[in-house]
């Protein structure tokens, strides 16, 4: 069966109109931004696991970049923390040294956010003035910049939820904050891939693209469920596998009313859903790879699907290990890093199905087109 379109049907690139040295410079720049985004996500995970997210009770985008430098500064910061419910109800015995240990995690998280802004904005101005940015890339970079600004706002909106009536942040706002971070990473990765200079022939059938899109959506849903698990501290309970509370489908999944609240506020239900979607994701990833192989799709498409399936299985193993040990910090961060890696592979696979098969040899075009 035909797996790719004919050369005449090949999609004309847009952002690749720039000279190769310009594209390479832009890819290096955006790759640095992507690495920093991943680092920020992981530091955010550490902030959550160490209960450090509420240690800074003010949002000061400019002057907040400077941490406390004197004993008086530290005393003022600690006094501000003492005014929130987390200190009163959870950490009433905390001393200044203990406060510093949680303060530095949150400060590092916010510092990375500011640095990402600088690493994005300053080179952007330089590349713009040097004429490196093709016109088609302008609105995409603007969209990425706006997403970054939105992320900072949502981050503070999340922190505010834990400063008055709660001892932690809202799991809804945590999931939104994490979800936007993942989308920013995925969009950055898409831009990096789109700056590739390789000539590509689109697939003749849209079926692989639709399947890849659905699988990418399933991965994103699983990441959001993981954020809800973190927000409810659901990983610190039901630390057995494959059973929960001694059975595969435990009682109490829908104890709250109305029933729909269980999907977002019942720790048992949220963890159960996270497990079930993991099983479904692995099955779907393996099924996709097998289907692509049976229908004789291009090897690069089959290969990326296989890598995604293997990554999903490895991530599940890390997840089970993390659960059984009640979420120690190193494993918790490894599980979060694995989630970002799986999402990255899903984005790459989807991008391949959209953009098509790379071709370098003109004679090979005809062989692929008639395959």
N, C-alpha and C positions, 0 to 999 in steps of 0.2 A: 504494500500500500504506500501511497505518497506520504512522506513525513514532513517535507518542507516545501515551501512555495518555489516557483521558478525564479531565476534571477531578476526577471522583469518586475516581479511582485515585491522585490526587496524594499524594506522601509528605508526611506532616505533619512540619514541621521540629521539632527539639528544641533545639539550641543557639541558635536564633534567637528564642527566646521572650523574651529580654532586650530592653529598650528600644534603639532604634537608636543613641543616643549611647553606650550601654554597649558595644554591638557594635563601633562605630567605634573606641572607645578600645582595646578588646581587639585589634582587627585591627592598629592602629598598633603596639601593643606587640609582638605576635607577628611583625609584619613587620620590626621592628627586630632581633628575635632571629634571624629568618631571614637578614637581611643579614649579621649578625655570623657566623653559621654559614658562609655562603659565604666570607666574608673569612678565617675560620679555615682552611677547606679549602684556599684558595689559598696562605695563608702556610705551611700544612703541605706543600703541593706545592713551594714555594720552599725550605723546609727540606730536603726530600728532594733536590731538584736541586742544592743547594749543599753537600750532605753535612754538614748542620749538626745532624742529629737526635740525635747522641750527645754533643754538646758539654756538656750538663748531665747529670751522672751520678747525680743524686739526685732523689727525688720528695718534695718538701716542699710540700704543697698550700697551706699558710698562709704560712709565712715565705718560701717560694720566689717570692712575688710581688715581692720586693725584689731587684733585681740587685746584683752587686758594686758597692760604692760607694767602696772605697779600693784602693790598690795592693796591700795585703795580701789583701783579698778576691779580687781578680783573680788574684793569685799562687796562692791556695788552690784556686780553681776550675780554673785551668790545670793545677795539680799533680794534681788528681783526674782530669782528662781524660788526663793522661799515663799513667795506670795501666791504660787500656783498650787492647785490641788495635788499634783504629782508629788511635790515635796511633803505636803501636809499628811497625805494618806499613804504614800508608798515609801518615801525616803526621809522620814523625820529625823533619823539618826545620822544622816549624811554630814560629813565634815567638808572643809574646804578642799582637801586633797581629793576626796571622792568626787566632788563637784567638778574639779578640773579635769578628771578623767573622762567624764561624759561631755564636758564643754568642748574639748578638743575634737571629738568626733563630729559634733554638729558644726563647729567652726570650719573644719576641713571640708565638710560637705558643701557649705555655703561658699567657701573660698574657691572650690573647684567650679562651682556654678559661675562665679564671677570670672574666673580664668578662661572658661569656655567662651564667655562673651567677648573677652579681649582677643583670644586666639582666633575667633571667628571675625570680629569686626575690623581689627587693625589690618590683617592681611587682605581682607575684602577691599578696604580702601586702597591699599597698595596695588592690588591686582586691577582694580577699576581704573586707577590713574595710569597704569602701564598698558592698558588695553588688552588684558589677558582674558577678560570675561566675555564670552560670546553672548549676543543679545538674547538668545533663547534660554540662557541660564539665569538671567537676571531675576525674573519673577519667582523662580524656584529657590534661589538663594534668599530672596526677600521673604518667602514663605517660611523658610527654615529659621530665619532671624526672628520672625514674629512668633513662631512656635516656642523658641527659646524664651522670649519675653513672657509668653503665656505660662510657661512652665514655672518660672520664678514666682509669678503671681499665685498660681495654684499651690505652690509649695508653702507660701506664707499662709494662704487660706487653710491649708491642712494643719499647720502648726497652731493657728488660732483656735482650732476646734478643741485643743487640749489644754488651753490656758485658763478656762473659767469653770466649766461644770464637769469636766472629765479628767481622768488621770492619765489618759493617753489620747492620741489623735483619732479622728473618725476613720473607720475602715473604708468608708466610701471615698473620702477625700484622699486617703492613702492610695487607693486603687486608681483614682483619677491621676494623681501625681506620678505614680509609677507608669501608668498606661501612656501618658504623654511623653515621658522619657523614652519609653520603648519606641513610640512612633517617631520621635525625633531621630533616634538611632537608625531606625529602618529607612527613613527618608534620606538621611545622610548617606547611608550605604547605597541606596538607589542612585543618588547623584554620582557617587564615586564610580559605580558600575557603568552608568550612562556616559561617562567620559572616556570609556574604552575606545581605542582606535580601530578595533577589529571590525571587519566587514561582516555583516550577518544576514542570513536569509531566514525570514519568518517561517514558522511552522505552517503547514497547509491547513491543519485542523486546529480549531480553537478549543477542542476538548481538553488537552493537557493544561492549557492556561486556566480554564474554569476549575479543574480539579486542584491545581496548584493554589489558586486563589482561595478555594474553600479550606484547604489544609492550612494555609497561612492564617486565615481567620480563626481556625480552631486552635492554632498555636497561641495566637493573641488572646483568645478567650481563656486558655489555660494559664497564661501569665497573669491575667486579671484575677482569676480565682486564687492563684498563689499570693497575690497582694492581699486579697481578703483573708486568706489563711494567716498571713503575717499580721494584718491589722487586728484580728481577733485573738491572736496568740494561739490559734487552733493547733499549731504544730507541737505544742507542749502537752497535749492530751492525746489519748488513744494511740499510744506509741507502740502499736503492734501491727504486724502485717503478715498475711493478707487480710486478717480479720480485724474488725473494729468492735470493741466491747464484746469479744467472744463470738462474733458472727459476721458474716459477709455484709449483710444489710442490717445495721443495728436499729433497735427501737429508739424512738425519740427524735427521728429526723424531722418531724413536723409537729413538734410540741407547741411551738409558738403560734399565736394567731394575730393577724391573718396568716395563712400558711406561707404566703410568698415571702414574708420576713425571714423565714428559715433559710432561704437561699443566700441571705446577706448578713444575718445577725446570729444565727445558730452555729456555734463553732463545730459541732458534730456534723451538721449538714454541709457546711462549707468544706470541711476536710473530706467528707465523703464525695462530694461533687468533684473536688480536685483529683481524687483517686480515680473516679470513673472516667473523667475526661482524659486523664493520662492513658488509661487503657484504650479508650477510643482513638486517641491521637496516634498511639503506636500502631494499632491495627490499621488505621487509615494510611499512615505513612508507608507501612509495609505493603498494603494492598496497592497503593499508587505505584510503587516501584515495580511490583510484579506485573501490574497492568501495562505499564510503559514498556516493560521487557517483552511481554507477550504480543503487544501490538507493534513491536519492532520500531519504536521511536528512535531518534538519534542517540548515539551512545552518551553524548554529553548530558542530555536530559535524563537518561536513565541513571547515569552516574551521580548527578546532583540529587536525584530522588533517593538513591540508595544511601548517600551520605546523610541526608536528612533523617531517614529511617533509623540508621545506626545511632545518630546523635540523640534522637528521641528515646531510644532504648537505654543508652548510657545515662541520660538525664533521669530516667525513671529509677535506675539502680541507685544513683546518688540520692534521689529523693527518698527512697525507702531507707537507705542507710542513715540519712539525716533524721528521719522520723524515729527510727528505732533508738537512736542515741539522744533523743529529745533536743535536737537542734543546737549542737555546739557551734560556736561562732565560725570556725574554719569550714565545717561542712555546710552550714547555712549559706555562707558566701559562695562556696563551690556550687551549690545548687542554684543560686541566683545567677552565677556566671554561666552555668550550663544552660539556663533558660534563655539568656541573651544569645548564646551561641546557637541554640536550636532556632530561635527566631531569625538570626542572621542567615542561617542556612535556608530557612523557608523563604526569606526575601530573595536570596540569590536564585533559588530554584524557580520561584515565580517570575523573576526578572528574565531568566533564560527562556522560559516558555513564552514570554511576551516579545522579547527581542529576537529570539531565534538562534540558529546554529552559527557559530563562527566559521568563516570560510576564508582561507588564505590562498588556496590554489584554484585558479579559474577552471581547470579541468575537473576538479573535484565538485564544482558547482553542479555540473550536469549529472554527475553520478548521484549526488544527493537529491537532486530534483526529481530524478527518475526512480528513486529507491522505493 
